[in-house]
Amino acid sequence: MAVDYLKRGKPEAERSEDDAKVRAVVEATLSEIEARGDAAVRELSEKFDGYAPENFRLNASEIEALMNQVSGRDMDDIKFAQEQVRKFAQAQRDSMTDIEVETLPGVILGHKNIPVRSVGCYVPGGKFPMVASAHMSVATASVAGVPRIIAATPPFKGAPNPAVIAAMHLGGAHEIYVLGGIQAVGAMAIGTETIDPVHMLVGPGNAFVAEAKRQLFGRVGIDLFAGPTETMVIADDTVDAEMCATDLLGQAEHGYNSPAVLVTNSRKLATETLAEIERLLEILPTAETARKSWEDYGEVILCDSYDEMLAVADEIASEHVQVMTDRDDWFLDNMTCYGALFLGPRTNVANGDKVIGTNHTLPTKKAGRYTGGLWVGKFLKTHSYQKILTDEAAAEMGAYCSRLCMLEGFVGHAEQANIRVRRYGGGNVPYGEAAE
C-alpha cells in the first residue's frame, strides 16, 4: 500500500502518557466520592467550577426561571432539534420488536426489550454549553421509556446555562443537577446522601469524564468508551480545499486533542487543504483551540486509490467520517469501522452534532471496530424467557438435557432434567445417571 503522510499527528506513545495521568487523577477522585459522598462532591465542584450552591439539584421553580431566560427563537430551535432526534429514535425503537416462537411443539422461547430502570445523562458545558447533548441522551432515553432519567451539567460562567437546562427539561429529565466533571458522573453512578445511584451512565465529556465512565463500567452500564472528538474527511477532486479545511477545523475546535484527518487520492487537494487550513486559522474565532488540535493531532494522508482510502479509513475507525467523493454510496456499502457517516458535500458533521436527528454520541479511539454509537437500543435490555407447555415436550427436552449434562460431568444439572423426565414422561431415571 503506497500511503503517503503529508502531515502526521502526535506519536501514540505521547498520547498514552497523557492517558495514564488522567487515569490516576480519576481513580483518586472516585475513591473520595465513594468515601465522603456529598461533602467530596461539594469540594470538587467548588475547586473546579467555583460553584457550591445550597442544593445542586434544581427545583421546579428554578427550572422555570431559567427557561424563561431563553429567547423564543432559541426555544423554537431547541424544540425543532429535539423533534428530529425523537422522530429517528422512535423509528429505531419501532424496529425493535419483542418476539415469541414455538421452536418445537410445546416449547416456547421469546425475548422482551425492557428499558433500563435509571440513567444518568452527562451534558458537557464548562467550555461550550452543549445544548445538543441533552437531546441525544435525555430525549433518546425518554423515547426508550426509561422511568428515571437524571441529568447533570456543569455551571457555565458560574451559573446554570438556561438553554442547556431547557433542553434537559424538554427532553424529559426527571432530576436536573448543576454538576460537572468527575464529581457529576461519580455522584450519579456511586450515589451520595442526596443522589440515588443510577444503573447506567451516558453522554460525552472531556478526558476525565470519559475515564471516570471507563472506571465505573461494571458498577453501572455505560453507553460507550469515549475519547476526544475525532473527524475524518474522505475526499477526492470533486470537492475543493475550502470545503475540506472547513470540515476539519469545524471539529478540531472541540478541544486541544481532537484528531482531524484528511484521506484523499488527490495530491493537489491535499496541498491546497493544508494551505487553506492555515488561512482559516487566521480568522477562526476558536483558532487557539483548533490550531493546537491541528498541530498535534491533524493528519493528511495521500492514497493511490479508492481501495486504499477505504482501507486507511477502516483502520483509523474515526468517530465522524465526512465522505465527499464521486462514489459516496460505495463507501457507505463498504466501510465497516466508524462512528457515523456523513455522505456528500450537502451535509456535514455539525448537522449530526446539533440537529438532523441521528445521535452524536459516537465511538472514538477505534471503538467503532466493535460498537456503534448511542441510540435508543442502548437504553433497552433484551431479556429472553422460555416455557414448556406439554408433558411430552418436558420429557423430550429433559432427556436431551440430561445426557448433555452428563457429557460435561454436571450430575446436579442432569438431575434437574431427570426429575422432569420422571414427573412428566413416566421414565425412571436413577439419580446420577443420564436419561435414555
C-alpha positions in Angstrom: 0.0 0.0 0.0 1.5 3.3 -1.1 0.2 5.6 1.6 2.0 9.0 2.0 1.6 11.0 5.2 1.9 14.7 4.2 1.2 15.6 7.9 1.4 13.4 11.0 0.0 13.9 14.5 1.4 13.4 17.9 3.1 9.9 18.4 1.0 7.2 20.0 3.4 6.9 23.0 2.9 10.6 24.0 -0.9 10.1 23.8 -0.7 7.1 26.1 1.4 9.0 28.6 -1.4 11.7 28.8 -4.0 8.9 29.3 -2.0 7.5 32.3 -2.0 10.8 34.1 -5.8 11.1 33.7 -6.3 7.6 35.0 -4.6 8.3 38.3 -6.5 11.5 38.9 -9.8 9.9 38.2 -9.2 6.9 40.4 -8.3 9.0 43.4 -11.3 11.3 42.9 -13.8 8.5 42.6 -12.5 7.0 45.8 -13.1 10.3 47.5 -16.7 10.4 46.3 -17.3 6.9 47.5 -15.8 7.6 50.9 -17.2 11.0 51.6 -20.3 11.4 49.4 -21.9 14.9 49.2 -19.0 16.5 51.0 -16.5 15.4 48.4 -18.8 16.4 45.6 -19.2 19.9 47.0 -15.5 20.3 47.5 -14.7 19.2 43.9 -17.4 21.4 42.5 -16.0 24.4 44.4 -12.5 23.6 43.4 -13.0 23.0 39.7 -16.1 25.1 38.9 -16.2 27.7 41.7 -19.8 26.6 42.3 -21.2 25.4 45.6 -25.0 26.2 45.9 -27.1 25.1 48.8 -28.5 22.3 46.5 -27.0 21.1 43.3 -30.4 19.8 42.1 -32.6 22.4 40.5 -36.2 22.6 41.7 -39.2 23.2 39.5 -39.3 27.0 40.1 -35.6 27.3 39.3 -36.0 25.3 36.1 -38.9 27.5 35.1 -37.0 30.7 35.8 -34.0 29.5 33.7 -36.3 28.5 30.8 -37.9 32.0 30.9 -34.4 33.4 30.1 -34.2 31.5 26.8 -35.4 33.6 23.8 -38.3 32.5 21.7 -36.2 31.8 18.7 -33.7 29.7 20.7 -36.5 27.8 22.3 -38.1 27.0 18.9 -34.7 25.8 17.6 -34.2 23.5 20.6 -37.7 22.1 20.1 -37.1 21.6 16.4 -33.8 19.7 17.1 -35.5 17.5 19.7 -38.3 16.7 17.4 -35.8 15.4 14.8 -34.0 13.3 17.4 -37.2 11.9 18.8 -38.5 11.0 15.3 -35.4 9.0 14.4 -35.2 7.4 17.9 -38.8 6.4 17.7 -38.3 4.8 14.3 -35.4 2.9 15.7 -37.5 1.8 18.7 -40.3 0.7 16.4 -37.8 -1.6 14.6 -37.0 -3.5 17.9 -39.8 -6.0 18.5 -40.5 -8.5 21.3 -40.6 -12.0 19.9 -42.1 -15.3 20.9 -41.7 -18.5 18.9 -42.6 -22.2 19.2 -39.4 -24.0 18.4 -40.8 -27.5 19.0 -44.3 -28.5 19.8 -45.0 -27.2 23.3 -41.6 -25.3 23.6 -42.0 -21.5 23.7 -39.0 -19.1 23.6 -39.1 -15.4 23.5 -37.5 -12.1 24.4 -38.6 -8.8 25.7 -37.0 -5.4 25.3 -37.1 -3.7 28.7 -35.9 -0.2 29.4 -33.0 0.3 31.9 -34.6 1.5 35.2 -32.5 4.6 35.7 -30.0 6.6 33.6 -27.6 9.4 34.4 -27.1 11.7 31.4 -24.0 13.9 31.4 -24.2 17.0 29.3 -20.8 18.8 28.9 -20.9 22.6 29.3 -18.0 24.1 31.1 -16.3 25.4 27.9 -19.1 25.3 25.4 -22.8 24.8 26.6 -23.6 21.6 24.8 -27.3 22.0 24.3 -27.4 19.3 21.7 -26.0 16.7 24.0 -29.2 16.9 26.1 -31.3 15.9 23.1 -29.0 13.0 22.3 -29.1 11.4 25.8 -32.1 12.7 27.7 -34.6 12.7 24.8 -33.5 9.4 23.5 -33.7 7.8 26.9 -37.2 9.2 27.1 -38.2 7.6 23.8 -36.9 4.3 25.2 -39.2 4.6 28.2 -36.6 4.9 30.9 -38.6 5.6 34.1 -35.9 7.6 35.9 -33.7 10.0 33.9 -31.3 12.3 35.8 -29.2 14.8 34.0 -26.1 16.7 35.1 -24.3 19.6 33.5 -21.5 21.9 34.9 -22.2 25.6 35.5 -21.4 27.9 32.6 -19.6 31.0 33.7 -20.6 30.4 37.3 -24.3 29.6 36.8 -26.6 27.1 35.2 -26.9 27.6 31.5 -30.5 28.4 30.6 -30.5 26.8 27.2 -28.9 23.5 28.4 -31.4 23.3 31.3 -34.3 24.0 29.0 -33.1 21.2 26.7 -32.8 18.7 29.6 -36.3 19.6 30.9 -37.9 19.4 27.5 -36.1 16.2 26.7 -37.7 14.5 29.7 -35.2 14.6 32.6 -36.8 13.8 35.9 -34.0 15.3 38.0 -31.5 18.0 36.9 -28.2 18.7 38.7 -25.8 21.5 38.1 -22.6 19.4 38.5 -19.6 18.9 36.2 -16.7 16.6 35.6 -15.7 13.5 37.6 -17.9 14.7 40.5 -21.0 14.5 38.4 -20.6 11.1 36.8 -19.2 9.8 40.1 -22.1 11.0 42.1 -24.7 9.6 39.6 -23.0 6.2 39.5 -21.9 5.7 43.1 -24.6 7.7 44.7 -24.4 10.1 47.7 -26.6 11.0 50.7 -28.8 13.1 48.4 -28.4 11.4 45.0 -29.7 7.9 44.4 -27.3 5.9 42.1 -28.3 5.1 38.6 -28.0 1.9 36.6 -26.4 3.4 33.5 -24.3 6.4 32.6 -24.4 8.1 29.1 -23.1 11.2 27.4 -19.8 12.7 26.1 -17.3 14.7 28.2 -13.7 15.6 28.5 -10.9 13.1 29.1 -11.6 13.0 32.8 -15.3 12.3 32.3 -14.5 9.6 29.8 -12.0 7.9 32.1 -14.5 8.1 35.0 -17.1 6.3 32.9 -14.5 3.7 32.0 -13.6 3.1 35.6 -17.2 3.0 36.7 -18.2 0.5 34.0 -19.3 -2.7 35.6 -20.7 -1.0 38.7 -23.0 0.7 36.1 -23.5 0.3 32.4 -22.2 2.9 30.0 -23.1 3.9 26.5 -19.6 3.5 25.2 -15.9 4.3 25.8 -15.5 7.9 24.5 -12.4 10.0 24.0 -11.9 13.4 22.3 -13.9 14.3 19.2 -12.5 12.8 16.0 -13.2 13.7 12.5 -12.1 12.4 9.1 -12.7 13.8 5.7 -12.5 11.3 2.8 -12.4 13.4 -0.4 -11.3 13.3 -4.0 -11.1 16.1 -6.6 -14.9 16.5 -6.8 -14.6 19.0 -3.8 -12.3 21.9 -3.1 -9.9 22.7 -0.3 -12.2 25.3 1.4 -14.8 22.6 2.0 -12.3 20.1 3.3 -10.5 22.6 5.6 -13.8 23.9 7.0 -15.0 20.4 7.9 -11.7 19.5 9.5 -11.4 22.7 11.6 -15.1 22.6 12.5 -14.4 19.6 14.7 -10.9 20.5 15.7 -12.3 23.4 17.8 -13.8 20.9 20.2 -10.7 20.6 22.3 -6.9 20.7 22.3 -6.7 17.0 21.4 -9.3 16.4 18.7 -7.9 14.4 15.8 -8.8 15.7 12.3 -7.7 13.6 9.3 -7.9 14.1 5.6 -7.7 11.0 3.5 -7.5 11.7 -0.2 -6.2 10.4 -3.6 -5.6 13.9 -4.9 -2.2 15.5 -4.1 -3.5 18.8 -5.3 -6.4 18.8 -2.9 -4.1 17.7 -0.1 -1.6 20.5 -0.5 -4.3 23.1 -1.1 -6.2 22.0 2.0 -3.1 22.3 4.1 -2.7 25.9 2.9 -6.4 26.6 3.3 -6.3 25.4 6.9 -3.6 28.0 7.7 -5.7 30.7 6.1 -8.8 29.8 8.1 -6.8 29.6 11.3 -6.0 33.3 11.0 -9.7 34.2 11.0 -11.5 31.5 13.0 -12.6 32.8 16.5 -11.8 29.5 18.1 -8.5 29.2 16.4 -6.5 28.9 19.6 -8.1 25.6 20.3 -8.4 24.4 16.7 -4.8 25.2 15.9 -3.5 23.2 18.9 -5.6 20.2 17.8 -4.5 20.5 14.2 -0.8 20.9 15.1 -0.7 17.9 17.5 -3.4 15.6 16.0 -4.1 16.7 12.5 -3.1 14.4 9.6 -3.2 14.4 5.8 -2.9 11.0 4.2 -2.4 10.7 0.4 -3.5 7.4 -1.1 -3.1 5.9 -4.6 -6.7 4.5 -5.0 -10.2 4.4 -3.5 -9.5 0.9 -2.2 -6.5 2.3 -0.2 -8.6 5.2 1.1 -11.2 2.7 2.3 -8.6 0.5 4.0 -6.9 3.5 5.7 -10.3 4.8 6.9 -11.4 1.5 8.3 -8.1 1.1 10.1 -8.4 4.6 11.7 -12.1 4.0 12.6 -12.8 7.6 13.1 -15.8 8.9 15.1 -17.1 11.2 12.3 -16.5 10.4 8.7 -17.4 13.0 6.1 -17.3 11.4 2.6 -17.2 13.8 -0.4 -16.2 11.7 -3.5 -17.6 10.6 -6.8 -18.7 7.3 -5.1 -20.1 8.2 -1.7 -22.5 5.2 -1.7 -19.6 2.9 -2.4 -18.1 4.0 0.9 -21.5 3.5 2.6 -21.7 0.0 1.2 -18.1 -1.0 2.0 -17.0 0.9 5.2 -17.3 -1.2 8.3 -15.5 0.7 11.1 -16.6 4.2 12.0 -18.9 6.2 14.3 -21.2 7.8 11.8 -21.1 8.6 8.1 -21.9 12.0 6.5 -22.4 11.4 2.8 -21.9 14.1 0.2 -21.0 17.8 0.4 -24.6 18.9 1.2 -24.5 17.5 4.7 -21.8 17.8 7.4 -20.8 16.6 10.8 -22.3 19.7 12.5 -25.7 18.6 11.3 -25.3 15.4 13.1 -23.9 17.1 16.2 -26.8 19.5 16.5 -30.0 19.0 14.6 -30.5 16.4 11.9 -31.7 13.6 14.2 -29.0 11.0 14.2 -27.3 10.6 17.6 -24.0 12.5 18.1 -22.6 10.4 21.0 -20.3 8.1 19.0 -17.4 5.7 19.4 -13.9 7.1 19.4 -10.4 5.7 19.8 -11.1 2.9 17.3 -14.1 1.7 19.3 -16.1 1.8 16.0 -14.5 -1.5 15.2 -16.8 -3.2 17.8 -19.7 -0.8 18.6 -21.9 1.8 17.1 -22.9 5.0 18.9 -25.6 5.9 21.4 -29.1 5.1 20.2 -32.5 4.2 21.6 -31.5 0.5 21.8 -28.7 1.3 24.3 -31.3 2.1 26.8 -33.1 -1.2 26.3 -32.1 -4.6 27.7 -33.1 -7.6 25.6 -34.1 -10.4 28.1 -35.0 -13.9 27.0 -37.5 -16.3 28.5 -38.7 -19.8 28.0 -41.7 -22.0 28.9 -42.7 -25.6 28.2 -46.4 -26.2 27.8 -46.8 -30.0 27.4 -45.6 -33.1 29.3 -44.3 -34.6 26.1 -42.1 -31.6 25.4 -40.8 -31.5 29.0 -39.8 -35.2 28.9 -38.2 -35.0 25.4 -36.2 -31.8 26.3 -35.3 -33.3 29.7 -33.8 -36.4 28.1 -31.6 -34.4 25.8 -30.6 -32.1 28.6 -29.8 -34.9 31.0 -27.5 -36.7 28.5 -25.7 -33.4 27.6 -25.2 -32.5 31.3 -23.7 -35.9 32.0 -21.4 -35.5 28.9 -19.9 -32.5 30.8 -19.9 -34.2 34.2 -22.6 -31.9 35.7 -24.6 -34.5 37.7 -26.7 -31.9 39.6 -27.6 -30.2 36.3 -28.6 -33.6 34.9 -30.9 -34.3 37.9 -32.8 -31.0 37.2 -33.6 -32.6 33.8 -34.2 -36.1 35.2 -36.8 -35.1 37.7 -38.8 -33.7 34.7 -38.4 -36.9 32.8 -39.7 -38.9 35.8 -42.6 -36.5 36.6 -43.8 -35.7 33.1 -42.6 -38.6 30.9 -43.2 -41.6 33.1 -39.5 -42.5 32.9 -37.5 -43.9 35.8 -34.1 -42.3 35.7 -31.8 -43.4 38.6 -30.2 -40.4 40.4 -26.9 -39.5 38.9 -27.5 -41.3 35.5 -28.4 -39.9 32.2 -31.9 -40.3 30.8 -32.2 -42.7 28.0 
